[in-house]
Amino acid sequence: MRVEVFETYTDLSQRTADIVADLVRRRPDAVLGLPTGSTPEGFYRALVKADASFRQVRTFNLDEYVGLPQAHPQSYFSFMNSHLYSHVDLVPANCHIPNGMAVDPDAECRRYEDLIRQAGGLDVVVLGIGLNGHIGFNEPGSPWDARTRRVPLAENTRQANARFFGGSVDGVPSEALTMGIGTILEARQILLLASGEAKAEIIRRTLEGESDISVPATALQQHPNVTVLLDRAAARVLERTA
């Protein structure tokens, strides 16, 4: 894995946007795997200012909460509409997020995998990382060959996300639909973002620890084209940064 360390969160966000925008300029119909959460917010702010057209781009989000309609303010559809969709020339039909309200979640997950295959696979997937090492909502113990599926959320994940639901873990959905690690690893390029001291230890374990299903992000050690973008705080306990 290639590691790039930046002085500030703004710098790492801009670098991520530059990589994605350059891909879109070179390949106007690029297929992007996109994240949500607080870490990628700066990436989206920079991306919407990029000199690139997204009219032919196809996007596939990593996950969605089970039981939240699109109109819910904390749905990942609402997040994407607020941070990206409403600011660039993406065609709505080309923007894909798992349907957390699907009557048959298993069928919805199969449909999502089929859409990714029909699009030719993911050119790049942008990832954040949870404090427990989850990528997407692939919690510790997730199989590394897993495809898009319905998953229970770990209690520490729900606690970390409670801030988005009025501070109460009771308001955080207990399940999600998530792109599987196997699907993520098939992307042609992976960008992993982390910011802040709170992520420093899990980044150390991901980059310098043993590959282990108890830390899902260590699956990325198997991929030939991963770039890890960190601010100085997130990189502070790494033994090496090159």
MIKEVEX-747891 format. One line per 3 residues: for each residue x, y, z of N, C-alpha, C. Coordinates in steps of 0.02 Angstrom, whole numbers. Example, Ala and Ser with C-alpha at 12.3 -4.5 7.8 and 13.67 -1.06 7.14 Angstrom:
// residues 2
660,-284,390,615,-225,390,660,-165,390; 642,-112,354,684,-53,357,645,2,394 $
***
This chain:
// residues 242
42,-60,0,0,0,0,44,62,0; 26,109,-41,61,173,-44,29,221,8; 71,256,45,47,301,98,67,372,81 $
18,418,84,32,489,75,8,525,138; 51,565,167,36,600,229,36,675,216; -16,708,240,-26,780,228,-28,818,294 $
-9,880,291,-8,920,352,-78,931,380; -128,936,336,-195,952,360,-247,907,326; -305,904,358,-363,869,330,-383,899,262 $
-379,965,258,-397,998,195,-352,975,138; -288,967,153,-241,946,102,-255,874,79; -270,829,126,-283,760,106,-348,756,67 $
-397,798,85,-461,799,50,-452,823,-22; -411,875,-30,-398,902,-97,-362,850,-140; -312,816,-111,-275,766,-149,-322,710,-172 $
-367,688,-128,-415,636,-147,-459,659,-205; -484,721,-199,-526,748,-253,-487,753,-318; -423,772,-314,-382,778,-375,-375,710,-409 $
-365,657,-370,-358,590,-399,-422,570,-435; -479,580,-402,-542,559,-431,-560,602,-491; -550,667,-486,-566,712,-542,-522,696,-603 $
-458,680,-591,-413,662,-646,-438,599,-681; -461,550,-641,-489,489,-671,-549,505,-715; -593,548,-689,-654,565,-727,-636,602,-791 $
-587,645,-789,-567,680,-850,-538,631,-901; -501,582,-877,-471,533,-923,-522,482,-947; -569,466,-904,-620,416,-920,-689,445,-901 $
-721,480,-946,-784,515,-928,-839,470,-902; -837,405,-919,-889,359,-895,-864,316,-837; -819,343,-797,-790,307,-741,-843,283,-693 $
-828,228,-659,-873,199,-608,-840,208,-540; -875,246,-497,-847,265,-433,-884,231,-376; -846,203,-329,-874,179,-266,-864,233,-213 $
-918,256,-182,-914,316,-141,-937,304,-69; -905,339,-21,-921,330,50,-964,387,77; -984,378,139,-1017,431,177,-980,438,244 $
-1006,481,287,-974,492,351,-937,558,353; -909,574,410,-877,639,418,-811,645,381; -772,591,376,-706,595,345,-709,618,272 $
-755,592,230,-754,613,160,-788,680,145; -814,714,196,-849,777,181,-803,827,146; -741,833,168,-694,879,136,-678,858,64 $
-673,793,53,-663,767,-15,-719,789,-61; -782,784,-38,-838,805,-80,-837,881,-91; -820,919,-40,-816,992,-49,-766,1009,-104 $
-709,974,-104,-659,988,-155,-680,961,-223; -713,903,-224,-731,872,-288,-782,914,-326; -829,944,-292,-880,983,-328,-850,1046,-360 $
-791,1066,-337,-757,1124,-366,-710,1104,-423; -702,1040,-435,-655,1016,-485,-679,1033,-555; -631,1041,-600,-646,1054,-670,-657,987,-705 $
-716,958,-695,-732,893,-724,-808,887,-731; -829,855,-784,-900,840,-794,-914,769,-770; -970,760,-734,-990,695,-708,-1050,667,-745 $
-1065,695,-804,-1127,676,-838,-1129,602,-857; -1073,572,-873,-1072,502,-892,-1049,456,-835; -1030,484,-779,-1004,445,-723,-1059,403,-691 $
-1042,342,-670,-1087,300,-630,-1060,295,-560; -1103,302,-509,-1080,298,-440,-1118,244,-403; -1082,211,-358,-1110,159,-316,-1088,172,-244 $
-1135,186,-201,-1117,198,-132,-1103,133,-95; -1062,138,-44,-1042,79,-6,-1099,48,33; -1145,89,59,-1193,61,106,-1253,107,117 $
-1303,80,152,-1362,117,173,-1391,82,234; -1419,121,279,-1453,93,337,-1516,56,316; -1529,0,349,-1592,-36,340,-1646,1,380 $
-1702,14,346,-1759,45,380,-1764,120,374; -1716,152,341,-1719,225,332,-1741,240,260; -1795,277,251,-1814,297,183,-1766,350,157 $
-1764,358,92,-1719,407,62,-1727,476,91; -1789,495,107,-1803,562,131,-1781,575,202; -1763,522,239,-1740,532,308,-1676,573,308 $
-1670,622,352,-1611,666,350,-1545,629,362; -1547,571,394,-1485,533,407,-1476,474,360; -1518,469,309,-1506,417,258,-1444,437,219 $
-1411,387,191,-1352,403,152,-1370,432,84; -1432,422,62,-1455,458,3,-1457,533,17; -1484,551,76,-1486,622,94,-1416,651,100 $
-1370,613,129,-1301,635,134,-1272,649,65; -1280,602,20,-1251,610,-47,-1283,667,-85; -1348,675,-77,-1382,730,-111,-1356,796,-86 $
-1345,801,-21,-1321,863,9,-1249,878,-9; -1206,827,-12,-1135,838,-21,-1110,832,-93; -1148,797,-136,-1123,787,-205,-1177,794,-258 $
-1230,754,-254,-1278,750,-309,-1305,818,-330; -1322,861,-282,-1354,924,-298,-1304,977,-322; -1240,960,-324,-1190,1010,-341,-1154,998,-407 $
-1161,938,-436,-1127,922,-498,-1178,896,-549; -1155,882,-610,-1200,863,-663,-1210,788,-669; -1206,751,-614,-1222,680,-614,-1294,670,-637 $
-1305,618,-676,-1372,599,-698,-1403,555,-643; -1461,573,-616,-1489,534,-561,-1492,459,-572; -1508,439,-633,-1512,367,-648,-1445,331,-642 $
-1391,370,-642,-1324,340,-637,-1297,338,-565; -1338,361,-518,-1317,364,-447,-1352,308,-409; -1313,263,-382,-1341,203,-351,-1323,199,-277 $
-1374,185,-236,-1366,173,-165,-1412,115,-148; -1389,67,-107,-1434,12,-88,-1498,40,-58; -1553,6,-72,-1619,27,-47,-1631,-3,22 $
-1622,37,73,-1631,14,141,-1703,-3,159; -1750,16,117,-1820,1,129,-1845,-58,87; -1801,-94,54,-1820,-150,11,-1859,-202,51 $
-1912,-227,23,-1952,-279,55,-1911,-343,63; -1870,-357,12,-1827,-416,13,-1755,-392,11; -1722,-381,69,-1654,-354,69,-1604,-398,32 $
-1612,-464,36,-1566,-509,2,-1570,-500,-74; -1631,-493,-99,-1640,-481,-171,-1611,-413,-191; -1620,-364,-147,-1592,-298,-161,-1515,-301,-166 $
-1484,-340,-123,-1411,-346,-124,-1388,-381,-188; -1425,-432,-209,-1407,-465,-273,-1415,-417,-331; -1468,-377,-330,-1480,-327,-382,-1422,-278,-385 $
-1399,-257,-327,-1345,-208,-324,-1280,-236,-353; -1265,-298,-335,-1206,-331,-364,-1212,-336,-440; -1271,-353,-464,-1282,-358,-536,-1269,-291,-570 $
-1292,-236,-539,-1282,-170,-568,-1208,-153,-573; -1170,-170,-521,-1098,-157,-522,-1065,-196,-579; -1084,-259,-585,-1056,-301,-639,-1074,-272,-707 $
-1137,-252,-716,-1159,-224,-780,-1122,-160,-798; -1101,-124,-746,-1063,-62,-758,-990,-75,-774; -969,-138,-769,-900,-155,-784,-854,-155,-724 $
-883,-153,-663,-843,-152,-602,-824,-81,-583; -794,-75,-524,-777,-9,-497,-706,11,-519; -701,70,-549,-635,95,-567,-596,117,-505 $
-630,150,-460,-599,171,-397,-652,168,-343; -632,148,-283,-676,152,-225,-640,192,-172; -676,240,-144,-651,283,-91,-679,257,-25 $
-635,246,24,-655,217,88,-635,262,146; -678,264,196,-657,285,262,-642,223,303; -627,231,366,-613,175,410,-642,188,479 $
-675,138,506,-703,144,573,-650,132,626; -665,152,687,-618,142,742,-603,68,754; -650,24,734,-639,-48,741,-612,-79,677 $
-594,-37,629,-565,-62,567,-615,-78,513; -679,-61,524,-727,-79,472,-717,-34,411; -730,-63,352,-732,-26,289,-801,-40,259 $
-833,13,233,-905,7,223,-934,-8,291; -983,-53,293,-1008,-79,357,-987,-152,366; -929,-169,340,-901,-236,352,-866,-235,419 $
-902,-260,470,-878,-259,538,-826,-315,550; -789,-312,606,-741,-365,621,-772,-435,615; -736,-480,583,-760,-548,571,-792,-556,503 $
-801,-503,466,-833,-508,400,-789,-549,353; -819,-596,316,-779,-635,267,-750,-590,213; -690,-605,193,-657,-563,143,-680,-577,73 $
-720,-629,63,-749,-641,-3,-822,-620,-6; -846,-585,45,-917,-567,49,-936,-517,-5; -998,-525,-29,-1026,-479,-78,-1075,-432,-40 $
-1109,-389,-77,-1157,-344,-47,-1209,-385,-9; -1222,-365,53,-1266,-405,96,-1294,-363,153; -1342,-393,189,-1370,-363,249,-1327,-382,309 $
-1311,-333,351,-1266,-346,407,-1292,-312,470; -1279,-343,529,-1291,-308,592,-1233,-260,605; -1249,-204,637,-1197,-155,652,-1170,-168,723 $
-1104,-165,729,-1072,-173,794,-1095,-117,841; -1097,-132,905,-1120,-83,954,-1075,-21,954; -1009,-30,947,-965,29,946,-975,71,883 $
-995,39,828,-1011,77,768,-1074,119,779; -1124,89,810,-1186,127,824,-1173,184,873; -1131,172,922,-1114,225,969,-1076,282,934 $
-1031,264,888,-994,316,852,-1040,357,807; -1094,327,783,-1140,362,738,-1198,395,774; -1201,386,840,-1256,416,878,-1258,492,872 $
-1199,523,860,-1197,596,855,-1239,621,797; -1250,579,747,-1291,599,690,-1366,590,704; -1382,556,759,-1452,540,776,-1470,570,844 $
-1451,632,853,-1469,667,913,-1432,645,975; -1377,608,966,-1337,586,1023,-1360,522,1056; -1414,492,1032,-1441,431,1063,-1428,371,1018 $
-1395,320,1047,-1383,259,1008,-1448,224,990; -1501,236,1029,-1565,205,1015,-1594,225,948; -1574,283,923,-1599,306,859,-1561,280,800 $
-1503,249,812,-1461,224,757,-1487,156,735; -1500,147,671,-1522,80,647,-1473,26,667; -1498,-33,678,-1456,-89,700,-1429,-130,642 $
-1452,-117,580,-1430,-154,522,-1418,-107,463; -1380,-133,416,-1367,-95,355,-1359,-144,297; -1363,-118,237,-1343,-153,177,-1275,-125,158 $
-1226,-169,147,-1159,-145,133,-1126,-183,76; -1088,-147,36,-1045,-178,-13,-995,-223,24; -986,-284,2,-942,-331,37,-869,-318,22 $
-826,-346,66,-754,-339,56,-733,-370,-11; -763,-426,-29,-746,-456,-93,-760,-410,-151; -816,-374,-148,-833,-326,-201,-784,-268,-202 $
-768,-242,-142,-721,-186,-137,-653,-205,-166; -630,-266,-151,-563,-287,-174,-560,-296,-249; -616,-300,-282,-616,-306,-355,-610,-238,-390 $
-614,-183,-352,-604,-117,-382,-533,-112,-410; -525,-75,-463,-460,-68,-494,-412,-24,-454; -440,21,-415,-401,65,-372,-439,78,-308 $
-404,82,-252,-436,95,-187,-400,154,-154; -439,201,-129,-413,257,-90,-442,251,-19; -399,247,31,-419,243,101,-401,308,135 $
-451,340,165,-441,405,197,-448,399,273; -405,435,309,-412,439,382,-384,505,407; -418,532,456,-400,597,483,-408,597,559 $
-361,628,594,-367,638,666,-333,585,708; -314,604,769,-279,559,813,-319,497,831; -385,503,833,-426,445,852,-418,387,804 $
-398,401,741,-389,348,691,-317,322,688; -272,350,727,-201,334,720,-187,260,735; -216,233,788,-200,164,806,-229,114,756 $
-290,125,732,-319,78,685,-283,83,618; -258,141,601,-218,147,540,-152,109,548; -121,113,607,-60,74,618,-74,0,611 $
-128,-24,640,-144,-95,636,-159,-115,564; -192,-71,526,-210,-86,457,-149,-90,412; -101,-45,422,-43,-42,377,14,-86,401 $
23,-92,467,83,-125,492,68,-188,532; 5,-203,545,-13,-263,581,-23,-322,535; -36,-380,566,-49,-440,529,-117,-435,493 $
-122,-466,436,-185,-471,401,-232,-518,439; -290,-492,460,-332,-529,507,-404,-506,500; -452,-553,498,-522,-534,488,-549,-495,548 $
-513,-494,604,-535,-454,660,-524,-379,647; -485,-363,597,-475,-294,574,-490,-293,499; -553,-281,480,-572,-289,409,-528,-250,360 $
-505,-191,379,-465,-150,333,-399,-183,314; -375,-232,353,-313,-266,335,-322,-308,272; -383,-320,251,-394,-354,187,-364,-314,129 $
-358,-248,138,-331,-206,85,-258,-221,71; -223,-254,118,-154,-274,106,-148,-322,46; -203,-354,28,-203,-401,-28,-209,-367,-96 $
-227,-303,-96,-243,-269,-159,-180,-235,-188; -171,-238,-254,-109,-212,-284,-108,-136,-294; -165,-102,-285,-166,-31,-301,-207,8,-249 $
-178,14,-190,-210,50,-134,-167,111,-117; -199,168,-112,-166,228,-86,-201,249,-22; -162,257,32,-187,277,97,-170,351,106 $
-221,392,116,-212,464,122,-228,484,194; -178,513,228,-184,527,299,-164,599,313; -194,628,365,-164,689,390,-112,670,442 $
-73,719,464,-18,705,509,-40,671,573; -99,690,598,-123,661,661,-139,587,654; -169,568,598,-187,498,588,-126,455,575 $
-72,485,554,-10,448,538,40,447,595; 22,475,652,73,491,703,106,430,734; 75,370,734,107,313,765,134,263,714 $
133,280,651,161,236,600,237,235,606; 266,176,598,339,171,598,368,195,533; 329,189,480,353,213,415,295,244,378 $
309,292,335,256,326,298,272,329,224; 313,283,201,329,281,129,339,208,108 $
***
